[in-house]
């Protein structure tokens, strides 16, 4: 008997090693992770499936012979089930572009043993695997509905999953049809109600969410659960209907249900959307003081809230808690943090922004980041960095359309007294359809005048006419002050004449010539 147990232990060890080595077959570029897992090992063209699965079966049978454990047999059946469903998913993905071929694959596998599961697990698992192929999922769902009409009725779980797939595909009519079909067959469940609520939420139909919720509360066969309330909190939070969101949260307590972590996350998300920073913080502290613990989603929401509100200290503290996850998966949050630093008066903000910029891949860079960086370097009086950002924006064909950013650029050149560089920038901005304002030309005139480059200063007025920008009282005052400072009496007289002709105020310090 001891020898038998030793044999059993050795077989189990070998089986474990087999799973570890077969869990990572050679990947193919065109298939998702699920098609490359051990559950779908037979899909890989690089494996001798007959030999290895035969060995697997021998080992598996030997372990079962000695273990005599019912849980073991359930586990084996589940593994076989997952493998068969994954194989079908593999075949469907291969022919996803051909609807006729998809139907043929489904028909060929219609008599497979896994379809006989009465709880509908086969369809649910298959649609989970095909989540990245919405059109393929709809074809599978429609095929399954036709089979139900032919005498293979759908289970409640299948209706629930089908409604979710239809909602995600923005096919609300199909989602409603499935719900009504389940209702007519008197197999409605709270999960089916929740699926339709989620479909309405995903497609921006809050009115239908509310009416369906009322219908659910009146249904004697079903009752709302915490998932139902979470969906409603999410709906009202997205619409910034904070009073209704809080009323739903209060109803949870009155109904005897306990909020879960998703409930608090949806509440916090609603407050972030509505910019209710105090209530966001209050909800976060209540969560931390209770039996539940914040999860990664909680910290990501809080991090976004602190960034939006400009609370840099708490933003940095929260970022430290989820730094690795954010750097790897949440590039939009990194952009939010950059915005927060740009709006702040933090003394070390440039260094912190540049560190965050290194984390953003090229494909995740956004045009408005160029605008923020140009303004940042202009405010910091960092000419070289500002011009590098401007050059990058020109190369990427980013167009700046706001007067404020243009004035920041102008002010930097003015402080540095670099009129030639300003001239070059203005010409490039004109060609690239950037926002052109009078301040650009007035600044050039002031700088040319201060350097007594009067001919170039006068040419600026011609440039203004070229872009259909008329001279104003301020334009003439700039010319007047430049000529007066250099005692250009004849030109001062001409400018005074223009001022009188156009009805502008006459300088009190002017002396008749």
Secondary structure, DSSP 8 states (H G I E B T S, - for coil): -HHHHHHHHHHHHHHHHHHHHHTS----TTS-GGGGSGGGGGG-TTS-HHHHHHHHHHHHHHHHHHH--HHHHHHHHHHHHHHHHHHHHHHHHHTTT-HHHHHHHHHHTTT-GGGG-TT-HHHHHHHHHTTT-HHHHHHHHHHHHHHHHTT----HHHHHHHHHHHHHTT-HHHHHHHHHHHHHTT---HHHHHHHHHHHHHTT-HHHHHHHHHHHHH-TT----HHHHHHHHHHHHHTT-HHHHHHHHHHHHHTT----HHHHHHHHHHHHHTT-HHHHHHHHHHHHHSSS---HHHHHHHHHHHHHHT-HHHHHHHHHHSHHHHHHH-HHHHHHHHHHHHHS--TTHHHHHHHHHTTS-GGG--HHHHHHHHHHHHHTT-HHHHHHHHHHHHHTT-----HHHHHHHHHHHHHHT-HHHHHHHHHHHHHTT----HHHHHHHHHHHHHTT-HHHHHHHHHHHHHTT----HHHHHHHHHHHHHTT-HHHHHHHHHHHHHHT----TT----
